[in-house]
Amino acid sequence: MSLDVNESFAAQRSDQLQAARNWEEELQRRLEAGTVKRLSDGRYRVLSGWDDGEILSPTGVPEHGLDVSLGRAALYSAVPAWHSLGSVIPGGTSDIDTVLDLGGIDFEVETTPALYAWKGATRVDPDVRHTVRTDTGASLGAVRQGYEIIQNRRAFEFLQELVNDDQVIWESAGALRGGKRAFVAMRLPQHVTIDPNGINDRIVPFIVAINSHDGRSSFQVVTTPWRPVCGNTERLAVEHALTRWTVRHTRRATDHIKAARRTLGLSIKYYDRWTDGRRVGACPNRCRHR
């Protein structure tokens, strides 16, 4: 019997949202049990369960962490998310442009000089630049010279190249923290397998690419049982990764397809098509070509 941790998580989250109606009583119980901790700003941190480490609002509602700078939650998913936000295409789609748009990550990022005021004058820091969204002009982070931007679209293309398939079904995509982080997930196609070293075949695997624009983390791809649809499940996808490949934001960072496949333990059945092609007109008696 297959175990889909996403269904388990969604079911638990539904129960939590229902419990929020009686939050005061629930809060006291969880505080006494040591499963939540009160923070100085009035919010709470969860200390156990699927959502260990998640932040709850003062009213007990889980914080999804999705970017809402354009007036809607930046999320696309092939199945409804626990928070009922974002755009859903049942069964998913293979169209990158659609997912970029619905996931709220069709923006690009560029760098601008870092300015600072000094004695009434504006100066430029020669060693630092700011990453900026081209659609909203929002600053996403400060980066050093030599930092290479990996555009969100490239994350999709990288996963397509990784599994050698232009028609993959995208499971989810979205932006967090105002666009500072973006994620895209796909279910493993049938012609791609994870090497069986320690991998439990009862786990439903996804390949997830996590891109950052704040200068604080690398571009990374993980195979994981988690389909990210919020800040918490994105974190769980990384923490519970079966295999992981990371690369710094440097020039040609996403050109290393072979290295990523090897590190992630992905095996692609190229020989299926090759064998089919060789059956027609194959040489009898195993003749040798020179």
N, C-alpha and C positions, 0 to 999 in steps of 0.2 A: 504493500500500500504506500503510495507516494505521500510525502509530507510537504505541503506548501506553506512555508512560514509566513507568507504574505497573508494568506487566509486566516491563519491563527492570529496574526497581529491585528488584522482588521476587525476580527471578532472581539478581541480583547479591547480594542479602542472603542468599539461601539458600546461595550459595557461601561467603559470609563465615562463616555459622554453622557450616558444615562445617569450614572452615579453623580455627575456634576450638579444635577438638580438638587441634590441633598448634600451639597459640598461640605458644609460645616461639620455635619456628622461624619461624613466620610474622611474629611481632613483630620479630625481628631483621632479617628481610628488608625489612620495610616501613620500619623505622627507617633502615636503610642507604639505602633508595631515597628517603627523604624524604617518604613519603606519610602518615606519622603522626608525631605529636610527643608525647613523654612530658610529663605534667603533674605539678605538685608533689604532688598528692594520690594519685598512683599510677595515675590513669586516663590515657587517651590521647585526643588530638584528631586526627580524620581531616583530611588536608590535600588530598585529591583525590577525584575520582570523584563519583558521584551523592550520596554521603553526606558531601561536603566540609563540615567544620565540626561533624560529629557527635562526641559523646563516647562512648568505649568504656570499659567497666569494666576493672579490672586483669586480668581473665581474657580480655579480648578480645571479650566479648559486647556488641553494640550496646545502648544504653539506650533503651527505648521512650519514657520520659517520661510515660506515661499515669498518670492519677490512680488510686490503688489504696486510697484511704482507706476505702472501704466493703467492702474484702476481695476485690474483683475489679477487673479492668482496665476502666476507663470507656471503652468503645469499642463502637460498632455499625458494621457494614460490610456492603455488598452482596456483597462478595467476601472471601475469607480474606486476612488481613494477613500480612506476612512473619514476624511474631513469634508467630503462631497464638493470639493473645489476643483477648478480646472476644467479642461475639455476632455471628453471621453469619446474615443472611436472604438466601439465594441470589436474585439478581435484584433485591433491594431491596424496599422498601415505601413507601407514600405516607402511612402513619398516623403522625402526629406524636407521639402519646402513646407508641406502641411504641418509636419511635426515641429519644425522651427517656429512657425507662426503660432500654432496653438500652445506650444510649450513656453512661449514668451522669451525665446532665446535667439530670435532672428536678428538681434542687434550685433554690431561689430564693435571692436574696441581699438583705440589708438592711444598713443602716448603724447603727452604735452609737457613742456618744461615745468619744473617745480620752481615756483617763485616764492620769495619771502621778503618781508619789509624790514628795512634797516635804516634807522635815522631819517625817516621821511622818504626814502627811496626804495624802489623795487629792484631786487636783485634775483639772479638766476642761479640755482644750485647746479653746477656742472655735472655732478655725480648722480643726481636723482631725477626721475621723471614720474609723472602721474599717469596711471591708466584711466581712461575716460570712456564711458559709453557714448557712441556717436548719436544715439537716438534721444537720450535725455540730457547728456552732458554731465551726468553724475560721475564724480571721482570714485574709483573703485579701489585704489591703493597706490602706494609709492614703491617704485622699483628702481633698481640700479641700472646703469648703462650696460648694454649687452643683453638685457631681458628681451626675450622674443615672445610676442603675443601669439597664442594659439587660438584662432577664431573658433567660435562655437560650431560652425559648420564643419570645420576640419575634424572635430571629434566624431561626427557622424561618418565622415568619409574614412577616417582611420579604422573604425569598427568594421565598415564594409570591406576594406582592404584586408583587415585582419582575418576575416573568415572567407575572403575571396567570393563574396556574394553581394550583388547589387540589389537583390530583392528581399533583403532581410526584413522581418517584421519588427518595428520599433515598439517596445513595451511602454516606455515612459521617457519623458524629457521635461526639464524645468530649470528654474533659476532660484537661487537662494540669496539671502542677505543683499537685496537690491541689485543682484546680478554679479556679485563678487565671485560666486561659484555657480557653475552650471553642470548639469548631469544629463546623460542619455543612456538608456538601457535597451538591450535587445535580448530576446530569448535565444539560446544557442540553437542554430539550425541543425537539422538532422545530420548533415554531412560534416559536422564539427563535433569532436568529442574532447573531453578532458582526460588526460592520462590518468589511469586508475590508482595512482599512488596516494592512498589515504582518502580518496573521494568516495563518498557514500552515494551509490546510484539512486537512492530513494530521495535525494535532495533535488529540487527543481532548480537548475542553474540559470543564471543570467550573466551576460557580459555587460559591465557598466563602465563607462568612461566619465571621469570627473575632471572638469576643467576649472581652473581658478584664474582670476584676473587681479587679485589683490597683492601678488608678489610674495605670499606667505607659504604657498605649497606648490608641489610639482603637479604636472599633468599625470594622471594615473588611470590605469585600466585594471579592473578586478573581475574575476569570476566569483560569483556570490549567489546565495539563495535568496537575496533580498532584491525586490523591485523598488527603487527609490521613488517616493511620491511626496516627500516632505523632508525637512531637515533631519528628523530623527531617523527615518529609514535610509537616508543617504549615509548617515553616520554608521548605522548598523551594516550597510552594504560593505563599507570599508573595514569595519572591525571584524566582521565575520567572513572576510574574503577567503576563498579556497586557495586562490593563487593571485598574485599581484605583480604588476609591472609599472614602474614609475620612470619618468624622465623629466629633467629640469627644463625650464622654459628657455631653451637655447636654439640657435639656428638649426633648422632641419631636424628638430626634435622628434617629429612624427614620421620620419623616413625609415625608422628602424623596425619595420614590420617583422622581419625574421627573428630579431631578438625578442620582440614582444611575444610572438607565438611560442618560442622556446621557453621563455620565462613563465608564461601562463600555462604551459603544458597543453596547448591546443594541438590537436591532430586533425588535419584536413584530408579527406578522402579523395585526393586528386586522381588516384589510380582507377576509380570507378569509371569515369568517362574514358580514360586512356584505354582500359581493357575493352570497353564496348567498341571503341573505334578500331582496335587491332583485330577484333573478331572477323571483320569483313576483309576478305582478301589476305588472311593470315597465311604465312608460308607453311606448307606441309612439312612433316618430318623435322620440325624445328630447324629450318635452314638458317644459315648464318649470313648476315649481310656484311660486306666489306666496303 
